């Protein structure tokens, strides 16, 4: 076998290896290092290198995108040397950054063309005759006639502007600038509504808001150009009264609880607006329009509606399609005449965040059979095409938010967000948010860890920890069998970070609930999940899920990688589109009306599907062919 | 000449007098007394007696109504004995009471037939299906469907009721009582609006409000029956910031002034509602509808609109036809969903009090040429028939309110409200409000006094006081020539109460302004004031004017007594009708649209008419034939 000369950059180290050697072996032979947290199984992607020339063959390209491959990337543990070539060993940090953003699902920029004619707010200057003894029409009649001549008959002039009218007309010398809401949200087909007036030009601005149970996100938008002038996100201040929707609803039932919760989320909005003001100089009184999404409970709490009946069968909210209110009516700290359009939801557990998400994710524009999922505290799922949609919500519980897990935590600094386990040594490698000593495991870290434990054989398909493995990482702990992810010496708390059998059970119930949702939705319309052409992952949680790991534990269906798309916070994206276009607002109403809601608690097949999903990855492993392959390879090697 | 035996009751005194003797002479001959403040000229009506039998002939029946004559009343100084008869001498107090209520103009009850179908508020019970997992429409959609089935599609449900909806539906076991505004004022031809909901029957109530510059009046009305459940009136709390419209407008221009004035009138309303609550037990939150009248400035101040431009040429208000607001929007202490319909005005100085007055006074229903006048701080005049109407406002100034007159005061306790002067002795007799020592002269007292001074020859037609009369009542005072109405010894202050030449000039300017208004209005449409078929006197001031005296000074046109009708506070009467009927609300809008406003300050003929009216009663005395007769009789007697 001929030897080939490999040159490693940037150190310019050379080494000779025979045909068929792995690049990872050559690196070690050259005295250099490459990370291999998965034990060289081609699972973690951490050993990526850049090939300069054709002298090597990639056996597997897991975790590499076509763009990566074009750029020369290859996994050192999965690449066979076949000739001379130069290889760049990227800095570890660089790989880390790539891993953070690339994951395995493609991140997709959603298409949206801004059309100023569609946004429904118009600003222009109105010229009118100065009054005289002969022409003594009152100020209101005068401006209404001028607006009628400008194409807006019977324009509504709200009280706060009637109060300013006398000064505005005279100070502007009978030629004020006006801002009109031509798409008068509160009277969709009615006359326009005056929302601002003054002697100087006024730049109409809008706000898109997504109220998540955990995080509130806002975009400040220029209605003239569609540009996002600033954005800000912050934890929902209601977290102090409970981490999930159910505990908020229970708190709302207490004396003064509802008022507390409404005040908290508004205080969060005020804080975000203040942050935006510091960055952009835009004060809240300049905001002329708001579109708002959130799950049904969040919208209820924002509007001050008691959410109690959402929690109890038959799960009836006060409303799914809120009328358009004004900021003044709601007591918000914006221009009091700004219309506040809370986007429509479908049911108590499929809210406006989902309809906005469907608008943004293009599901409703496509003929392709598409599955849209938004996994947060709950998992909401939509299956369909532009012609039909079914939807359901699965109460995944808070396990993926880090709650109900011994060392669980939210995805903040110190959270282990991704884990790789060496399939030979069972030693873990992990990445921590903020690159600090670990404090616990967040949702994506838990999914990643459970997947690794499963594919490396530390836990079996039923979720039991194999205590007989030859590693100190596996042990009988205070809470039963457990796996030690980080030893006390390396953690922030000075205590071991572990995943217990109880934690595993909780995670399995959570993932089973969501997968059962997929199954029931699909069988309700007689389609096979394997035929789904696109799986669109939205939501803040989706943003950090490693799809490969999520498939391995059976949380997501096992379809080819290229069918997955990671879309980020689709709720805020859809809301941004809605605030900019009456067509999109109309579209979202159509979407809400088009969606058929399946109440899983009323569906006997859900329990069966849930039970069947309480395995890793599932009772019927044939549903997960790629996972079966990895798992069987490991199991057979183990037994060999 | 045969003597006739007269018997006076109740004393049973008898006396014999010849044919042709006056009853007043017979009374004196019998040693009895009868009041004759006017000196026996048949002007004051204070010597009224009751004749029992046909033995006497009435020469004049001034101040007696046909009902009075049927009941046997006669004026002792104007009744000639022609046979035997019994005569009752009523107690003085009884005559006084009659004079207070009867005046000379007939008091008319205005026709209004209540039609429950017209009031635009409907209350009924709604029955709906309880939700289930199979029928999981939200609460709002559920009640909207039930309301649609009851004939009210797309019913608007305001935010405060959306907030109560969940509890209301469940507490009522899915059969709540609702109150609907079917005549949705804010969207006249739009869908109905839900204004109340609860588990128990709700009685819809309404409030009619008239905000006068001086007095605020309210009626609490049962919308089911049209009955007035309670009423209350009180001085407008804004009086602290100025007595007339102009001083209020000036105060509103100061820092914080507008807010002060708005708060004051609302505080007055709150006080009136509290008074009504104490009497009826009805709390303000049970009021579901409001109609409100007032002059244009009062409506501006109530709504919080800056009134500054009302005062300056070309006298343009912010609005004449306010949209319908809700009590919540206005910050009123009522049911926040109550619609508040500020009735439409015509111009800065012809406001909703006048359009409501025209509605109430039947001018717009009749073919008869009618003059409607409302004399308060300003004098507003409407001339027309049901087919056309012209209107103007005369800035009478505050003289009739007692301001700008040395001993002027408002019509409260201690005010001299009517005066009679003996044409021989020039000694006055007067009536004081509350029957206490006099403190000053109110508007009706000033008119009465000026008329008496004129017809008894104390002042001449130019308004000069005749200092050469043989009476200590006439003298040169500190402010020029003056007449002493009450000596220091009889007054509350211990100072003489006088009317000076300067006061007379002020009063003459005030009455000239109003009469000039009549003249200009009449000539603008080419009619003669003498052809006016009805003169309808409204307003709180009109209530106390003695029409005869007002004609004598040339304030009112000289037409036969029976053409005058005294209607009381026509503004509140019209408002009461408006709150009860959408037909009447529509009618008042038509009336406002139908009225042609004449801006007197833009009319050259006004100055001429004003100058011509600066005489007693007028430069052209032929316009006042009845006054000319009385005056010439006195003057000729004087010179005889």
Interface residues (C-beta under 8 A of the other chain):
Chain A: X131 X132 X133 X134 X136 X137 X138 X139 X140 X141 X156 X157 X159 X162 X163 X165 X166 X167 X170 X187 X190 X303 X304 X305 X306 X308 X309 X313 X314 X315 X316 X317 X318 X319 X320 X321 X323 X325 X329 X330 X347 X348 X597 X599 X601 X602
Chain B: X131 X132 X133 X134 X136 X137 X138 X139 X140 X141 X156 X157 X159 X162 X163 X165 X166 X167 X170 X187 X190 X303 X304 X305 X306 X308 X309 X313 X314 X315 X316 X317 X318 X319 X320 X321 X322 X323 X325 X329 X330 X347 X348 X597 X599 X601 X602
